[in-house]
């Protein structure tokens, strides 16, 4: 009986090695993709932080701070969020929730800022813009910390080689 199974052993071992290799490669690619997405968002946050914080401070400061008109986009129509919405779901629950909260808040502010100045709702909408910007800027440190944790986790696990210190000083 054993003589019949001996020719099958190399085939079974080869299949097992192929299966394990495919699983490891998939894990490597998923880790590397999460790391790259996190790094991209970190770079985008570094560019957004100063203007968002500046506008939040202007809209928060009296007198008439809420009546300032913001003519430039707060978030570009070609920003990473528009490209990576689905990819953010690859992150753990906490990071995905924080990223979506930040970006959805920013999208709401961007929409509210288009209120015409002659509209009776303009002062109320600009107050909402100010509060939304303040909320978004308050989320930045936590979001940045979670993204850095994701980059470090991917690098430490050996799933994604590359710069481990991205985000230092961001």
C-alpha positions as CSV (number, residue, x, y, z in Angstrom):
1,X,0.0,0.0,0.0
2,X,2.8,2.4,0.9
3,X,4.4,1.7,-2.5
4,X,1.3,3.2,-4.2
5,X,1.5,6.4,-2.1
6,X,5.2,7.1,-2.6
7,X,4.8,8.6,-6.1
8,X,2.1,10.9,-4.8
9,X,4.2,12.3,-1.9
10,X,6.3,14.7,-4.1
11,X,3.1,16.0,-5.7
12,X,1.4,16.6,-2.3
13,X,4.5,18.3,-0.9
14,X,4.9,20.5,-4.1
15,X,1.2,21.5,-3.9
16,X,1.6,22.4,-0.2
17,X,4.7,24.5,-0.9
18,X,2.9,26.2,-3.8
19,X,-0.1,27.0,-1.6
20,X,2.0,28.4,1.2
21,X,4.1,30.4,-1.2
22,X,0.9,32.0,-2.7
23,X,-0.4,32.8,0.7
24,X,2.8,34.5,1.8
25,X,3.0,36.5,-1.5
26,X,-0.6,37.7,-1.0
27,X,0.1,38.8,2.5
28,X,3.3,40.6,1.4
29,X,1.4,42.4,-1.4
30,X,-1.5,43.4,0.9
31,X,0.9,44.7,3.6
32,X,2.9,46.7,1.0
33,X,-0.3,48.2,-0.5
34,X,-1.5,49.3,3.0
35,X,1.8,50.8,3.7
36,X,1.9,52.7,0.4
37,X,-1.6,54.0,0.9
38,X,-0.8,55.1,4.5
39,X,2.4,56.9,3.2
40,X,0.4,58.7,0.5
41,X,-2.2,59.9,2.9
42,X,0.5,61.1,5.3
43,X,2.1,63.1,2.5
44,X,-1.3,64.6,1.6
45,X,-2.1,65.5,5.3
46,X,1.3,67.3,5.5
47,X,0.2,69.5,2.6
48,X,-3.3,70.1,3.9
49,X,-2.5,70.8,7.5
50,X,-1.3,74.4,7.3
51,X,-4.0,75.8,5.1
52,X,-6.8,74.0,6.9
53,X,-5.5,75.1,10.3
54,X,-5.1,78.7,9.0
55,X,-8.7,78.8,7.7
56,X,-10.0,77.2,10.9
57,X,-8.3,79.9,13.0
58,X,-9.5,82.7,10.7
59,X,-13.1,81.5,10.9
60,X,-12.9,80.9,14.6
61,X,-11.6,84.4,15.4
62,X,-14.0,87.3,16.1
63,X,-15.2,89.8,15.0
64,X,-16.9,88.6,11.9
65,X,-14.5,85.7,11.4
66,X,-17.4,83.5,10.2
67,X,-18.2,85.9,7.4
68,X,-14.9,85.4,5.5
69,X,-15.4,84.0,2.1
70,X,-13.1,81.1,1.1
71,X,-12.6,81.2,-2.7
72,X,-9.9,78.5,-3.0
73,X,-10.8,74.9,-2.6
74,X,-10.1,73.4,0.8
75,X,-9.7,70.0,-0.7
76,X,-8.8,69.4,-4.4
77,X,-11.1,67.5,-6.7
78,X,-8.1,65.3,-7.6
79,X,-7.1,64.5,-4.0
80,X,-6.1,61.1,-2.8
81,X,-9.4,60.5,-1.0
82,X,-11.3,60.4,-4.3
83,X,-8.9,57.8,-5.6
84,X,-8.4,55.7,-2.5
85,X,-11.9,55.6,-0.9
86,X,-12.2,51.8,-1.4
87,X,-8.6,51.1,-0.4
88,X,-9.1,52.8,3.0
89,X,-11.3,49.9,3.9
90,X,-8.1,47.7,3.9
91,X,-7.0,49.4,7.1
92,X,-8.0,48.2,10.6
93,X,-11.4,49.5,11.8
94,X,-10.0,52.3,14.0
95,X,-7.8,53.8,11.2
96,X,-10.5,53.4,8.5
97,X,-13.1,55.1,10.8
98,X,-10.7,58.0,11.6
99,X,-9.7,58.5,7.9
100,X,-13.3,58.5,6.7
101,X,-14.4,60.9,9.5
102,X,-11.7,63.3,8.5
103,X,-12.3,63.2,4.8
104,X,-16.1,63.2,5.0
105,X,-16.0,66.2,7.3
106,X,-13.7,67.9,4.9
107,X,-16.0,67.1,2.0
108,X,-18.9,68.6,3.9
109,X,-17.0,71.8,4.6
110,X,-16.0,72.0,0.9
111,X,-19.6,71.7,-0.1
112,X,-20.8,74.3,2.5
113,X,-18.2,76.8,1.4
114,X,-19.9,77.3,-1.9
115,X,-22.9,79.0,-0.3
116,X,-23.5,82.4,-2.1
117,X,-22.6,85.4,0.1
118,X,-26.0,87.0,-0.6
119,X,-27.9,84.0,0.7
120,X,-29.6,84.4,4.1
121,X,-28.0,81.1,5.1
122,X,-24.5,82.3,4.4
123,X,-23.6,83.3,8.0
124,X,-24.9,80.0,9.4
125,X,-23.1,78.0,6.7
126,X,-19.8,79.8,7.3
127,X,-20.2,79.0,11.0
128,X,-20.6,75.4,10.0
129,X,-17.5,75.6,7.8
130,X,-15.5,77.0,10.7
131,X,-16.7,74.2,13.1
132,X,-16.1,71.5,10.4
133,X,-12.6,72.8,9.8
134,X,-11.9,72.9,13.5
135,X,-13.1,69.3,13.8
136,X,-11.0,68.2,10.9
137,X,-7.8,69.9,12.2
138,X,-8.4,68.3,15.6
139,X,-8.5,64.9,14.0
140,X,-5.2,65.3,12.2
141,X,-2.8,64.3,15.1
142,X,-4.7,61.1,15.8
143,X,-5.1,60.2,12.1
144,X,-1.4,60.8,11.6
145,X,-0.5,58.6,14.5
146,X,-2.7,55.8,13.3
147,X,-1.2,56.0,9.8
148,X,2.4,56.0,11.1
149,X,1.4,53.0,13.2
150,X,0.2,51.2,10.0
151,X,3.5,52.1,8.2
152,X,5.6,50.8,11.1
153,X,3.5,47.6,11.5
154,X,4.0,46.8,7.8
155,X,7.7,47.5,8.0
156,X,8.2,45.6,11.3
157,X,6.4,42.5,10.2
158,X,8.7,42.3,7.2
159,X,5.7,42.3,4.8
160,X,6.8,45.5,3.2
161,X,10.4,46.7,3.0
162,X,11.2,50.3,2.6
163,X,11.6,53.6,4.5
164,X,10.5,53.1,8.1
165,X,10.7,56.6,9.2
166,X,8.3,58.3,6.8
167,X,6.2,60.8,8.6
168,X,8.9,61.9,11.0
169,X,8.4,65.6,11.3
170,X,5.1,65.5,9.3
